[in-house]
Amino acid sequence: MKSRPLAAVPTWLPVMESAGWRCQCAGECGNPHTKTDERCPREHDGYTSKHGHRVRLMAAPADPCTPLTRAVTLPASDLRAWCPECHTAATRRTRAQATPADAQGGLFDL
């Protein structure tokens, strides 16, 4: 039996089952995952290494920069399974690629 979160199980569980309990990152984090068919090898409740920590996958939007206020309203069909490391790296990469005008929302456009 796989562990489950304390809340939002009706949303989280379908995402994990459709992902096969495996992270769905396909290189958005910057790691091409070449040894595992271009998909992150981390599985829910698995260990990262011999002395590593347990992987707890999360259900999050496919676009890691989706605002939290919008992300909580998405149905399970619009979510993907992410390991925390891939999600954090993908968010950083997406934000770094945004142009300064995008980040400011046109606040200083003249």
Residue pairs with C-beta under 8 A, 6 or more apart in sequence:
2 16
2 21
2 44
2 45
3 44
3 45
3 56
4 12
4 13
5 12
8 59
11 59
11 75
11 76
11 79
12 58
12 59
12 76
14 76
15 59
15 76
15 79
15 80
15 81
16 44
16 57
16 59
16 81
19 57
19 80
19 81
21 43
21 44
21 45
21 57
21 81
22 39
22 40
22 41
22 42
22 43
22 44
22 57
22 81
23 39
23 40
23 41
23 42
23 43
23 55
23 57
23 81
23 82
23 83
23 86
24 39
24 40
24 80
24 81
24 82
25 31
25 33
25 39
25 40
25 82
25 83
25 86
25 87
25 90
26 33
26 38
26 39
26 40
27 33
27 38
28 64
28 86
28 90
28 93
28 94
29 40
29 85
29 86
29 87
29 89
29 90
29 93
30 89
30 90
30 93
31 40
31 86
31 89
32 38
33 39
33 40
33 41
35 41
40 83
40 86
42 48
42 55
42 57
42 83
42 85
42 86
43 55
43 57
44 55
44 56
44 57
44 81
45 54
45 55
45 56
46 54
46 55
47 53
47 54
47 55
48 54
48 55
55 83
56 84
57 81
57 82
57 83
58 81
58 82
58 83
58 84
58 87
59 76
59 79
59 80
59 81
59 82
60 71
60 79
60 80
60 82
60 87
61 70
61 71
61 74
61 78
61 79
61 80
62 78
62 79
62 80
63 94
64 82
64 87
64 90
64 91
64 94
65 91
65 94
65 95
65 98
66 74
82 90
95 103
101 109
